[in-house]
Structure formats: structure tokens, C-alpha cells
Amino acid sequence: MSRAVAVRLGAFAGAVALAFAGAFALGSVVDPVAAADPAPAAGEHGAVPETGTHGAGHSETDAQPPGLAVSQSGYTLLPKKTFFQPGKAQKLEFTVQGPDGRTLTQYTRTHEKDLHLIVVRRDLSGFHHVHPTRAADGTWSIPFTFTAGGQWRMFTDFQPAALGKTLTLGADLNVSGLYIPVPLNEPASVYSVDGYDVTLAGTPVAGQESELTFSVSKAGKPVTDLQPYLGASGHLVSLRGGDLAYLHTHPLKGITFGTTFPTAGTYSLFLDFKHADKVRTAEFTVNVGTDGTAIVPPAELPGETPGHEETPHGH
């Protein structure tokens, strides 16, 4: 090998090392430990007082939305492990550490549970809303099967007994195996799952409370006997594309939600509803603008027209 070639290779190696160093520095900022709490806006998930919209998000667009930090208000999410294998049942375990450095064991129940766990892959596929069990020492655990390789995100939604607000903490999980990204569903007003057609209507606007209304039908007929799920007719989780900022809402009435999207952008909406003793999830992609983006319902009942075709990006 000539000296000139060796010099060029050495320079290339140095550039790669600098690139990795820069990437490491950037990565350390993506999932921060929140040094200080931004003041929650009225109606925000965890804000005090609430205004009838649980987890409506931030009205101040410069405030950090929930779910982006592993620690807030002195409480820290501590997964027992962050590396998993795909396709087999494993135990997902974690604790929440309180401001005193001890494992949190006292919770205030919200929506019939002490803690809600959301697990989703970073490309927003494989959404799961589950409820782990807590041991006497404060350790939460649940059997969980990661369906594919890649980086996943876990969110813990809970209220410490000593704190007058709900917290949403998030942490990344690594699953080995081939990573094949799954594209989002295209924005549409109807999503079909297990023979049910779920319709979404509304005009979301960034930075303002937007009303979103869902309706459920089967075989062209409205479903009017939805069963209560977590104390309501439906349960909605919204995640912002790009950073997975978390907006956790509950209905104002029926399955109508008041939700504040903190910024313009693309959001994935996951509606859990219960019927015939089974919980199902409808997934929507919504493009939120600053001047109103209409979600136009179909002119006819979903059962009378070709339904929204499910994609591999299902629940």
C-alpha cells in the first residue's frame, strides 16, 4: 500500500470517528432526563387543574409534550433491561424511582388502572396498550412479545400518590433482528378492523383544542352498544411522527375527544374500543396544519362503499 493511500485511509477513519462522536452527542439529547419541568398548559395531560380533556396536550407550542423524557418531577423510569429478542415471549420489567431515590409503590388510580403501558416501534407499527402487574417491591412486569426487530418505545402513564398530576415517561428498547421499516397508513377517514368500520371526523388545528369524533359501524349499521373500556366509551392515544411526543386523551362525550396537537405535523391516532367483550384498535394518520385540516367523513355509510383497506401497519 502506498503512503498516499494510507494517508487517505487514515483521514477517512478519522472522519468516521468524528461522525460517530457527533452522532453520540446528538443521541444523548434525543431521550433526555428532564432537568426541570415546564409549566403544563391548561388541559394538558398531567396539568392541574384539568378541563375535562385528559391529556389534551399543550396549548403553548414551545412547551415540551409528554413522553419525550425518561425523568420528570423527580420520578424516573428504570427498565430492567433494554435489549430483547423478537418473536418470543419475554418479561418486560421496570420500576419507577421517586424523588427520594426509592422505588415508587404508591399510585393514584387513573382510568381504572394504577399505570398504563404503551409499547410501539419507532416507525409507529406494532402498537400495544397493556397493563402490567406490580409486585410488592414496586416492580412492574408483563409477558411481552416484540413482533419485529428495531428500536421500540415504551411509555408509562401514571400518577404518583404524592403528586397532583399524571406523568408520562418514555424509554427506548432495542430488539435484535432484521429491521424492515413499515410505512404509515395514508390519511383516511375510515379504518377497518375485524369487520368494524371506524370513522373519524374533525378539523385539527395545531396549538388549539381540536374536536375529533369517532363512530363505529358493522355491516353498514351503527354500533350503539360499545362496552365501557377503562371507564369510558373509548381510549385515544396520539403520537407525533418524528419524535413520538405523546398525547393521551379521553372522550368529552361518547367517543368525541378534545385534543390539542402542540405543533403542525403528522400524527398517528390509536383508538381502543370494546365490543362483544373484545378490545380492538383503529389506527389513523392525521396531517395537522396551522389553519385547519379537515378530516372529511364518507358521504355514505362505510358498509355501503369500499371500506378502508387495512395495511401491514395494523395493531
Summary of the structure (lengths in Angstrom):
residues: 315
radius of gyration: 21.3
end to end distance: 54.8
largest distance: 78.8
contacts: 987
relative contact order: 0.16
helix: 10%
strand: 41%
